[in-house]
Each structure stands twice: as structure tokens, then as C-alpha cells.
Amino acid sequence: MARLIWDAVGEKFYEMGTKMGVLYPMNNEGSYDNGVAWNGLTAVTESPSGAEETKLYADDIKYASLRSAEEYAYTIEAYTYPEEWEPCDGSAHVAAGVTIGQQKRKAFGFSWVTTKGNDVSDEVGQKIHVAWNSTASPSEKSYATINDSPDAITFSWECSASPVNVTGHRPSCHMEIDCSKLKEKTVQAIQDKLWGNTSAEATLPSPDELIQLITTSEAAE
């Protein structure tokens, strides 16, 4: 048996960045419309909650531990947003260039990319994150006078997601794909599906469809 080795060359991994956001608005039939690029994305903060412990005691000792259901939420921060986001943010167009708020908020899917690096290279691969069945809460917008240190307004939205079915597993609303562990052709297939290509629009498959795409591509010679 070999002794454990810490911090070996090429094994000091880290993750950074947030880019290539894609919005997939949900239509009235419950399916997702074609994806649109989200420019100006500055941060996505994941905020899972739940999984709280309920302790059971018997015979004067801790007998068992139960965990509550886990919930997934995230916050999107950006300098701007696509026009397709407005219905998801409770806005509606009433005339050319005119919108009103406090309308029904559309559900949506969202994907984004982070960069995986290590001590050898600052980009050994990417991680693609996908969130389904999300809704956004009203957010604060702070407008300030232009001064000698001008800065652009940063918009922020707190989003919560409801789980969808995943065959063989508990329902989930978030998937993380480590592209550094997949074949190049598999990564290309995922990107073509989520981001589109010259022959197909960007679409958001279900978790089962995405898993099937990955396993089929990985198994093919």
C-alpha cells in the first residue's frame, strides 16, 4: 500500500469565473423556449438550504438522525440582461419601449460556465452548470448619481428552483458537468445542445435527456 501524497503536481485544483450564461424561458405549455445568450454576467451564487437534522432519542441516547428535504437556490448578478428575461422578472411590454412591473413571473431554465484550473494550467477544463424550473424574486435596483468614480449598475436576482424527475435518483433541479472528465466529442455534443450550432437552436433538455446524451456519447467509439 502506498502512502498518501498531498498536493501532488497537477492535483491542486481550483475553480473560478462565471461566463456564458444562457436563459431558457418556459412557455405556457411547460416546455422551454430556445435559449438566448445572457451578456454581462458577473456572478452566480449558489445557495442550497434545508437538509436540517432532526434528532431522535431513545434509551437515553441518540437513536437516529433524519434530514429534511434539501432546496436549491441561486443568485444571478449582471450588468445587463436579455429582453427575454423581462417576463421572468415580472415585466410586460405595453407599448414600444414601455414596460410595467408586478406582472406574473415566468419560470425559466438557466445555464452558466465556470473554469477549472490547477497548479499546472489555469484552464484544464470547464464546468457547465444547469438549473431547471426556476423563478426569480423581485430585486433591489440602486441608482446613484454619476460622480468622479463612475460605476455601472449591477442587477441582482434571487432565484429558487423546484426539482424535476431524474430516473433512478431523487428529483433534482441542478446539474454540474465537469467537462475535463469527458471526451471532447461529448463536450461538443453538450455545448451544441445547450448553446446551439449552425444547424440547431440552443435548447434545454431534461436531466434524463442530458444524461442520456452524455452516456451515449461516452460509450460510442
C-alpha positions as CSV (number, residue, x, y, z in Angstrom):
1,M,0.0,0.0,0.0
2,A,1.4,3.4,-1.0
3,R,1.4,6.3,1.4
4,L,-1.0,9.1,0.7
5,I,0.5,12.1,-1.1
6,W,-0.8,15.6,-0.7
7,D,-0.6,18.5,-3.2
8,A,1.0,16.4,-6.0
9,V,1.9,18.3,-9.2
10,G,-1.3,18.7,-11.3
11,E,-3.7,17.8,-8.5
12,K,-4.0,21.3,-6.9
13,F,-7.4,22.1,-8.4
14,Y,-9.5,25.2,-8.1
15,E,-12.5,26.8,-9.8
16,M,-13.0,30.4,-10.8
17,G,-15.0,32.7,-13.1
18,T,-18.6,32.9,-14.3
19,K,-19.4,33.3,-18.0
20,M,-21.5,32.1,-21.0
21,G,-24.9,32.4,-19.2
22,V,-27.9,31.2,-21.2
23,L,-31.5,31.8,-20.4
24,Y,-34.2,29.4,-21.4
25,P,-37.7,30.9,-20.8
26,M,-40.5,28.5,-20.1
27,N,-43.6,28.8,-22.2
28,N,-47.3,28.2,-21.3
29,E,-47.0,24.5,-22.3
30,G,-44.4,23.9,-19.6
31,S,-41.5,23.4,-22.1
32,Y,-38.6,25.6,-22.6
33,D,-38.2,28.1,-25.5
34,N,-34.9,28.4,-27.4
35,G,-32.0,29.6,-25.3
36,V,-30.7,33.2,-25.5
37,A,-27.3,34.5,-24.6
38,W,-27.0,36.4,-21.3
39,N,-24.4,39.1,-21.8
40,G,-22.8,41.0,-18.9
41,L,-23.0,38.1,-16.4
42,T,-20.8,38.9,-13.4
43,A,-21.6,36.3,-10.8
44,V,-23.8,33.3,-10.0
45,T,-24.0,32.4,-6.3
46,E,-25.4,29.1,-5.3
47,S,-27.4,29.0,-2.0
48,P,-28.6,25.5,-1.1
49,S,-30.6,25.1,2.0
50,G,-32.5,22.5,4.0
51,A,-31.1,19.1,4.9
52,E,-31.5,20.1,8.5
53,E,-31.1,17.4,11.1
54,T,-34.0,16.1,13.3
55,K,-32.5,14.1,16.2
56,L,-34.4,11.1,17.6
57,Y,-33.5,9.9,21.1
58,A,-34.3,6.5,22.7
59,D,-32.8,4.5,25.6
60,D,-31.2,7.7,26.8
61,I,-29.0,8.0,23.6
62,K,-29.2,9.5,20.2
63,Y,-31.2,6.8,18.3
64,A,-31.3,8.2,14.7
65,S,-31.0,11.3,12.6
66,L,-33.4,12.4,10.0
67,R,-32.7,15.1,7.4
68,S,-35.2,17.5,5.9
69,A,-35.6,17.9,2.1
70,E,-32.8,20.0,0.5
71,E,-33.7,23.0,-1.5
72,Y,-31.6,24.8,-4.2
73,A,-31.4,28.5,-4.9
74,Y,-29.0,30.8,-6.6
75,T,-28.5,34.5,-7.3
76,I,-27.7,35.9,-10.7
77,E,-25.7,39.2,-10.9
78,A,-25.2,41.0,-14.2
79,Y,-24.6,44.4,-15.7
80,T,-27.5,43.8,-18.2
81,Y,-30.0,41.1,-19.2
82,P,-31.6,39.9,-22.4
83,E,-35.0,41.2,-23.3
84,E,-36.4,37.7,-22.9
85,W,-35.7,38.0,-19.2
86,E,-38.3,40.7,-18.6
87,P,-41.3,38.4,-18.3
88,C,-39.3,36.2,-15.9
89,D,-38.7,39.4,-13.8
90,G,-42.4,40.3,-13.8
91,S,-42.4,42.9,-16.5
92,A,-44.7,43.2,-19.5
93,H,-44.5,45.4,-22.7
94,V,-47.4,47.8,-23.0
95,A,-46.1,50.0,-25.8
96,A,-42.9,50.4,-27.8
97,G,-40.1,51.0,-25.2
98,V,-42.6,50.9,-22.3
99,T,-42.9,48.2,-19.7
100,I,-44.8,47.8,-16.5
101,G,-43.9,45.6,-13.5
102,Q,-45.8,43.5,-10.9
103,Q,-46.9,41.0,-13.6
104,K,-46.9,37.2,-13.4
105,R,-43.4,35.9,-13.4
106,K,-42.5,33.2,-16.0
107,A,-40.4,30.2,-15.0
108,F,-37.1,29.6,-16.7
109,G,-34.0,27.4,-17.0
110,F,-30.5,28.8,-16.8
111,S,-27.0,27.6,-17.6
112,W,-23.6,29.0,-17.0
113,V,-19.9,28.1,-17.1
114,T,-17.1,28.2,-14.6
115,T,-13.4,27.5,-15.3
116,K,-11.5,24.7,-13.6
117,G,-7.7,25.2,-13.1
118,N,-4.8,23.6,-11.3
119,D,-1.2,24.3,-10.4
120,V,-0.1,23.4,-14.0
121,S,-2.7,25.3,-16.0
122,D,-5.2,28.0,-15.2
123,E,-7.7,26.3,-17.5
124,V,-7.7,22.5,-17.5
125,G,-11.4,22.4,-18.4
126,Q,-14.8,23.9,-17.8
127,K,-17.7,23.1,-15.6
128,I,-21.2,23.6,-17.1
129,H,-23.9,24.3,-14.6
130,V,-27.6,23.8,-15.5
131,A,-30.6,24.8,-13.4
132,W,-34.2,23.8,-14.3
133,N,-37.7,25.0,-13.3
134,S,-36.5,28.3,-11.7
135,T,-38.4,31.5,-10.7
136,A,-36.9,34.9,-9.8
137,S,-37.9,37.1,-6.8
138,P,-38.2,40.9,-7.1
139,S,-34.8,42.6,-6.6
140,E,-33.5,45.9,-5.4
141,K,-32.1,48.3,-8.0
142,S,-29.9,51.1,-6.7
143,Y,-29.5,54.2,-8.9
144,A,-26.8,56.7,-7.9
145,T,-25.6,60.0,-9.3
146,I,-22.6,59.9,-11.7
147,N,-19.5,61.2,-9.9
148,D,-15.7,61.2,-10.2
149,S,-15.7,57.4,-9.8
150,P,-18.5,56.2,-12.0
151,D,-19.6,52.6,-11.9
152,A,-22.2,50.7,-13.8
153,I,-25.3,49.5,-12.0
154,T,-25.2,45.8,-11.1
155,F,-28.5,44.0,-11.3
156,S,-29.2,41.0,-9.0
157,W,-31.9,38.4,-8.8
158,E,-32.5,35.8,-6.2
159,C,-33.8,32.6,-7.9
160,S,-35.3,29.5,-6.5
161,A,-35.8,26.2,-8.3
162,S,-38.2,23.3,-8.0
163,P,-36.9,19.7,-8.6
164,V,-37.7,17.8,-11.7
165,N,-37.7,14.0,-12.1
166,V,-34.4,12.2,-12.7
167,T,-34.7,8.5,-13.5
168,G,-33.1,6.3,-10.8
169,H,-32.5,9.2,-8.5
170,R,-34.3,11.7,-6.3
171,P,-35.7,14.7,-8.2
172,S,-33.2,17.5,-8.7
173,C,-33.1,21.0,-10.2
174,H,-29.4,21.4,-10.7
175,M,-26.7,19.6,-12.6
176,E,-22.9,20.2,-12.7
177,I,-20.9,18.8,-15.7
178,D,-17.1,18.6,-15.3
179,C,-16.0,18.7,-18.9
180,S,-12.4,17.8,-18.0
181,K,-13.6,14.3,-17.3
182,L,-15.5,13.8,-20.6
183,K,-14.4,13.0,-24.1
184,E,-14.0,16.0,-26.4
185,K,-16.9,14.9,-28.6
186,T,-19.1,14.5,-25.6
187,V,-18.4,18.1,-24.5
188,Q,-19.1,19.3,-28.0
189,A,-22.4,17.5,-28.1
190,I,-23.4,19.1,-24.8
191,Q,-22.4,22.5,-26.0
192,D,-24.3,22.1,-29.3
193,K,-27.4,21.1,-27.3
194,L,-27.3,23.9,-24.8
195,W,-25.7,26.7,-26.9
196,G,-26.9,25.7,-30.4
197,N,-24.8,25.4,-33.6
198,T,-25.2,26.2,-37.3
199,S,-27.9,23.7,-37.8
200,A,-29.8,23.8,-34.5
201,E,-31.1,26.3,-31.9
202,A,-29.9,26.3,-28.3
203,T,-32.3,24.2,-26.2
204,L,-32.6,23.0,-22.7
205,P,-33.0,19.2,-22.4
206,S,-34.4,17.5,-19.3
207,P,-32.0,15.9,-16.9
208,D,-32.8,12.5,-18.3
209,E,-32.2,13.7,-21.9
210,L,-28.9,15.3,-20.9
211,I,-27.7,12.2,-19.0
212,Q,-28.7,10.0,-22.0
213,L,-26.8,12.3,-24.4
214,I,-23.6,12.1,-22.2
215,T,-23.7,8.3,-21.6
216,T,-24.4,7.5,-25.2
217,S,-21.6,9.8,-26.5
218,E,-19.1,8.4,-23.9
219,A,-19.9,4.8,-24.8
220,A,-19.6,5.4,-28.5
221,E,-16.2,4.6,-30.2
